[in-house]
Amino acid sequence: MDTNSAVLRGVILGGSIGLIAGWTGMHAGRALALGILCGLLAGLTKFFLDKKKNK
């Protein structure tokens, strides 16, 4: 998996989960931003773990 697809998937999923959290009463913009940030970090983590495993 290349970096772009892992990070893109993480950002999309994180943003979606963040917006769902916005439905529960959290400020929607803040929930979206936190979701995207967490998704970005998760995507990068997945990329580096896969890269380390393939060595």
Secondary structure, DSSP 8 states (H G I E B T S, - for coil): --HHHHHHHHHHHHHHHHHHHHHTTS-HHHHHHHHHHHHHHHHHHHHHHHHHHT-
